[in-house]
Amino acid sequence: DAVTKKAEEHEAARNDMQQEMETLASTLVDIQQEMETLECAKMAEVGDLQKKLVNIAAAKEAETNSLKENLERTQISLNDTLIKKDELMAENESLQQQILALQSDASKLTAENEAEMGNLRDELASVGMQLDDSKENAKMLA
């Protein structure tokens, strides 16, 4: 009887342990499934983040290229403006030289005209004096 009772207790203990092992095995399967689910979610999230990173990099590259193109156009425009400025400055200098030459010519012509006017006045005065002398002589002879 005592041996049977002990055997029954061992059998009951073994059944309890068997049931606990089955419960643990089931729990282990549940944990493994949860880990697989979490791993899938993690991989999906990593994939989403990688896609976002690729999109951000592409957008940044496009913006950088656009800014480079704008900078290049601005530099070309600035260079064209500087060339035009230099051309206008050279043209301005040439025109100023022409103005100075014309002013010099005008001053010379004015001086020449004044000298000629003085000569003509002197000649007119001389002719006037000769006319007066001729009139005087004509009166004396008459």
Contacts in CASP RR format, 6 or more apart in sequence:
PFRMAT RR
TARGET T0000
AUTHOR 0000-0000-0000
METHOD contacts of the structure
MODEL  1
DAVTKKAEEHEAARNDMQQEMETLASTLVDIQQEMETLECAKMAEVGDLQ
KKLVNIAAAKEAETNSLKENLERTQISLNDTLIKKDELMAENESLQQQIL
ALQSDASKLTAENEAEMGNLRDELASVGMQLDDSKENAKMLA
END
